Every structure is written in C-alpha cells, then in structure tokens.
Amino acid sequence: MNEKLKEACTILGVSENATKEQIEHRYGLLLKKARSRSKAAEPESNLDSQVTVEEINEAYQVLMGLTKYEDPSAMKPTGKYEHFFYYYKWHVLIGIILVICAIFGVKSYMDRQAEKAAEAAKPPIDVNVMLFGDYFLEKPEQISDAILQAFPDWKRVQTQLTIVPREPKDPYDMALQQKSVISMMNDKFDVYIMDRPSMEAYVRQDGFIAIEQLTSSLPSDLTEGKVYKTKTDKVAEEHVYGVDITSSSLFKTIPIRGNEKYALIRFDTKNKEKSLELIEWLIRSTKP
C-alpha cells in the first residue's frame, strides 16, 4: 500500500482493509472527539488527541478517494528509454522544435535564392506600367503582351493593377483606397494609366512629369479636351501632365472595366525615353 494511504489509516485508526462504512464511522467519531477536546480545559493524552481536525479531514478524503495523489513509485520510469524521456522530455521537445525551425529557415532561404536567380535570369525591364484607378482587369499581363508586340525590340514590360474605388461603399473599398496610397509611395512605376479623379489628386502633389518638358513633338492635333493641363503645388504655370487615351485601340482588344484613361509619366522614372515612346504610341493608337 502507498505510504500516503498507510498514514491516512493510522490517523483515522482503521485497518488497511477497512470498509467504507468503517471509515465513515471512525471519521465521525474522531470529529466528535476533536470538537469535545476544543471545549475541554485539558486535552486528552491518547493518540486521537494529538491529531488535528485538518489531518483527520485530509486522511478521510484520501481513504475515500476524494483527494487525488500520485504514487511516486508509479511515476518513476522503469526502462532505459523511459528513464531518458522522463528526465529529458522537454529537452527533446525543444530540440525537435529547433530542428523544424531550422528546416523551414533553410527552405525559405533557398526559395528566396531561387527567386533571385530566376529574376536575374530575366531580361531587364524596358518599362513598367501601372493601371491606377477604378479599374478591373483580370490579367494585367495582357497589357504587357500588347506593348511588346508594338515594340519588338523591347524584351520585358511589367504591368500591375492598383484598384482605387471612386466612391468607397464599404470597409473593403476603404482598404483598397489605403492600399493605393501605399502603392503610390512604394511602387515606383514608369508610366501610369489613371482615371481622372486619381490623376487630379496626384498630379497636384507633383507626382508626375510635365510631358511637354520631355518632348516638343506632341501631336499638334491634341485638343484641350485630350490633355490634362494644370498647375501643381510647386509649379505655378500650367503644363500638360496627362493625355487622354480612353479611345486607344489597346483597350478595344483588352477591355478594361472602368471609365476614362489618362497616360502619365512618374516624376522619378528611370526610363524616361521609353516611357515617352510608349506615351506617343498610345496617343497614335487613339486615332481612327
């Protein structure tokens, strides 16, 4: 019998084979003696008088199974391997976690290196194009393919779509608007195709180049209605910043859901010459 059980039997004064009724009887008797002792002037000198009420209650709960206790002999491992895992289970668990983290770390590193190698193997980008406005196009790469067909000497054109809801109606639209602001700050594309509200907002913040400053050969038949001319926060004179390309043949073969489309060149583009070539081609494609 476990030492805890033996001690409980000794405290209650019952045998190890005592029945539940005998334990209940003995428990009640000891409680009565304890209460009478607390009222007496002098404690009794027998064994019962040396046992406190707390000890009686604890012994009763152990014998009746009301208190769970652990048998130390049952807890100790018996075999060689059981002994190892008993004492070193946390070390093993932490070791496994570290190995898993190392595997994922190595895999992530290798994936990044593979992406860098794949990117390095691609030809340099001739021009970046950003569709920025209340548009929708399932496959923006269609724009890239069409431009490459128009410029056979170019090897690579990258096109991206940033949706800017014109009239936000729900939290999703608000999130898209916030994302568009971050995109304008971080995604430095060369040529932007924008709707009028987006164009007006960012041109006035000096986000784009005045096109006539790059070339003096803008088509003479571009009417006032086909260009966006305005002042900016830093430039007091009016300049042409955007050209209306809504009627371009490009959008007849690749339908983009949205309203008017203006072509602009970002102020910090690294590909001014090719950006201007693309703008001029888009202007020519608007003619019947």
N, C-alpha and C positions, 0 to 999 in steps of 0.2 A: 504494500500500500504506500502511496505517496506520503512524504513527511508532512505535508500540509494537512492531509486527511487524518493522520495519526494524531497530530497536535490538536485538531478540532475535536476528535473523540476524547482526548484527555481532558480538554477544557470542559466539555459537557458531561464527562464522566460516564460515557457509554462505551460498549464494546464495538469492535470493528465490524461486527455482523449485526449491529442494532437495526431494527426495523424503523420505518418512517414514524410509526406511532410511538415507539420508544423514544426517538429523538425529540418528537413534539412534546411528549410528556416531560422529559428531562429538561427541555428548554423552558417550558412554562414554570417548572419547579424552581430552577435557578433564577429566573426573573423575579419570582415572588420573594426568594431569599435575599436577592440583591436590593429589592425595594424595602424589605423589612430591616435590612442592615443599615440602609441610609437613614432610617428613623431611629435606630438604636443608638445608645450613648457610646457603646464599645463594640467594635467589630468582632465577629466570631473568629476562632483560631483555626478552623478547618480549611481544607483546600478550596472549598467553594468561596470562602470569604476573601481569598486572595485573587479572585477572578473578577475583572471589571465587567460592567454591562456591555461595553463596546466589544470586549473579547468574546463574550457569550453570543452576542448578535453575529459577529463575524464567523464564529465556529458553526453556528446554526446555519448560516447561509451557505457555507462551504459544504456541509454534510447534506443539505437539501438541494444542492446544485444551483442555488440562486446566484452564487458568485463563481465566475469563470476564473480558473487559474491554469497556469501552464506547468506541465511536468518537465523539469529541466532535463531529465534523462531522455524524454521523448523528443526534446528539441535538438539534442546534440546529434550530429551526423555520425553514422556508423561506418560507412565505407570510405575508401581512399578518395574517390571523386566527390562523394557527398561532402566530405570534410573540406575539400578545396572550395567548392561552390558555396558552402555555408559561410566560410570566413572571407571569401573574395568575390562574392556575387556582385557587389557594387563596382568593384574594380573591373570585373569582366564586362558589366553593362556599359560603363563609361568608355571602356576600350572599344566596344562594338560601335557605340555612337561616334567616337572619333574616327574610326575606320570608315564608317558610312559618310561622314562629313568630308573626309579626305577624298573618297571616291567621287562624290559629287563635285568637289572643288576641282579635281583634276579634269573631270569631264567638262565642266563649264569652261575651264581654261582652254582645253583642246577645241571645244566648239567655237570659242572666240577666235582662236588662232586660225581655225578653218575658215571662218567668215572673213577674216582679214586677208587670208590668202586668196579666197575667191574674189574678193573685192579688188585686190591688187592685180588679179589676172584680167579684170575687165578693162576695156579701153577708157581713157579719161572722158569725163562728161563734157560735151560740147556746150550744152545749155540746159539749165534747169527751168522747168515751167511749173508754176503754181496756179491751180484753179482755186480762187479765193472768193467765196460769196455764197449766196443762197442757191447753190447748185447741187445736182446729184448726177454722178456718172459712175456706173458700176465698175468699169475697168479704165482707170486713168491712163494706163499704158497704151490705150488706143490712140491717144493724142501723140505720144512719143513715136509710135509706128508711123503715123501720118506725116509727122515732121521729118522723120528720117527718109521717107520716100521723096519728100520735096527737096531734101538736101542730101544727095547721095554721098558726098564727101564726109559728112558727119558720121561718127561711129556710135555715139551714145547720147540719148536725150532722156532725161528723167522728169516724170510728171507726177505731181501729187495733188490731191484734193483736200481742201480745208473748208468744211461746211460752216457758213455763218448765217444762221437764221435771221431773216429780215425783221420778223416780228415774233419774238420768243413767246411761246404759249404755255410752256411747262418747264419743270426743272431740267429736263433733258436738253431743251433748246438753250437754256441759260448756261448749261455746262459746255455746250458746243461753242457758244459765244466766248466764254472764258478761255477755252482751248484755242480758239482762233487768235486771241490776243497773244497767248504764249507762242503760238506758231509764228506770228509776225515778228516776234522778238528773236526767236531762236533759229527758225528755218530760213536761212538766207538763200532764197532762190533768185534767179536772174530776171525772168520775165513772169509777170503776174497777169492773169486774166481775171478781172474783177467785175462785180456788179456795181452799179452807180453808188449806192449808199456806202459800201466798203471803200470804194475808191475815194470818195469825197472825204471820208474820215481820216484816211491815212496819208493822202497827198498833202493835206493841210498841215500835217505833222512832219513834213519834209522827209517822207519815207521813200520818195521816188524822184528820178531824174527828169528834168525838163527835156523832152525828146528833141526839140529843135536845137538844143545845145550840143547834141551828138552829131547832128547832120543838118545840112542846109538844103537837102534834096527831098524834103517831104513832098508828096504829090500835091500839085497846085490845086487839084480839084477837090481837096479835102475841105468841105464846108464847115462852117461854125458848128453845125449840128453833129458833125462826125468827129469832133475833137473835144477834149475836156481841157479848157484853159482856165487857170485860176491863179490866185496869189497864195502864198503859204505863210506860215508863222515867221519865217526868216527872210523870205523874198517878197518885196513889195510889188514888183512888176508881175504882170500876168504872163504865164508861159503855158505851152501845151505839155501836159503830163500824160494824158491818156488818149487813145484812139479807139473809136467805136468799131468793133469788128463783129458785131452781132450777126451781120449778114454774110459772114465768111463761109466759103464753101466747105471749110473744115467742119463746121457744125451741121452741115447738111448730111454728111456721111457719118458723122459721130454725133448723134443728138444728145445734147446735154440739157437736162431738165433745169430750167432757170430762166431769168429774164435777160436784160441787156448784158453785153460783154465788152469790156474795155481792156486793151492791152497796155501795160505799163512796164517800165524797167526800174528795178530796185536801185536805190542810191548807191549801195555798196557792192554792186555786181562786179565780178572778176572777169566777166565775159561780155564786155560792152559791145565789141564789134559783132559777135554772133547774135547777141540779143537784139541789136539793131537790125541785122539781116532778117531775123525772124519776124520782127515787127513790120518791116517793109513787105515781107511775103504775105503776112496776114492782111495788110492793107490792100495789096493787089488782089487777094482772094475774095475781097468783098465786092469787087466789080463784076458785073454780069458778063 
